[in-house]
């Protein structure tokens, strides 16, 4: 990657020019280059370079880009400490000020390095920290597949892997990207084993609460197999108010999940049964039925029409709900077996149709297509 430089001269002269400019801005630094070589010069320059960030001028930006340029041409074994020092400066500088410049410098540094350089981890974490202060996480690559690849490329330790995933999660939560954040949290918890699952207690709590709070999350099977979540079995997740869960929202989701379970088991549900199982008042049953089963969507709270987890219609004359298809609350071994049996039956039936005369084929195709549509919706 081409990084803007301060001036097109040798590295030694460039360091000398940088020293002179930074000194003119009030920094305590000698204008003479060090006898220790370019990496010592850079270390001294980086130590006082924050004076270039205090004023919004092009020369200061050019100086900072020149520092990045010099860093990228250093020997690899001399880069890491200096890069960490620069990242620390850019992250801590007057938090919230000149974020676009700081992100630009970190981005130039990140993409200018070798893809497998382990120190890119430090730069990426710094990028996330700066972006989080100005709600700019959308400009940072956080795709989970890409993050997984980087974890492998940089050969991160388990501790650094956890730190990285946790930082990405928190940044996505702050930017209201709950779906992406949930995937990252599951990835984080999935990286723990039985031996260290207890160390992820806080993360497991956050994962569970986020799933309960998310209005679009209704299936929890994938969480139940995570080691840190299993470690919490039997433990109360207390202090609900502090964790920003709403009792009313919890009740609404519990009613919806209960109704989903009923809809899978029964194709016709009386309003009296709904009243009892969903724990709603007698005067509420008719209101729920009329408002949330409208247009053949049968849910018992505000998320029913939007989630489309159950399709049904209401028979007000007979005071019952007729279910056409629904989503399973869980999808485990039993459900996979049902799916396998249904597909096997279809395969046999289609083979039988293939061996029939053309007039019979058209009849069976017309018969099977509606059934196929219903099954797909049901699953």
BELHU-V438495 format. One line per field, one symbol per residue. phi: phi as a letter, one per 40 degrees, with the letter a starting at -180 (. if undefined). A space follows every 10 residues. Layout:
# BELHU-V438495
phi=???
This chain:
# BELHU-V438495
phi=.cbdbcacbc ccccccccdc ccccchccac cccccchdcc dccccccbcc ccccbcbccc cccccccccc ccbccdcbcd cccccccccc cccfdhcfcc cccccccdcc ccccdccccc dcccccdccc cccbfbcccb cbdccccdcc dcdcfccdcc ccccccccdc cccccgcccc cccccccccc ccbccbdccb dcccdccccc cccccbbbbb dcccccdccc ccdgccccfc cccgcccccc cccccccccc cccccbcbbc cccddcccfb cdccdccdcc cbbcfgbbbb accccccfcb babbbcccfa bbccaacccb bbcccccccc cccccccccc cccccccdcc dcccccccdc ccccccccc
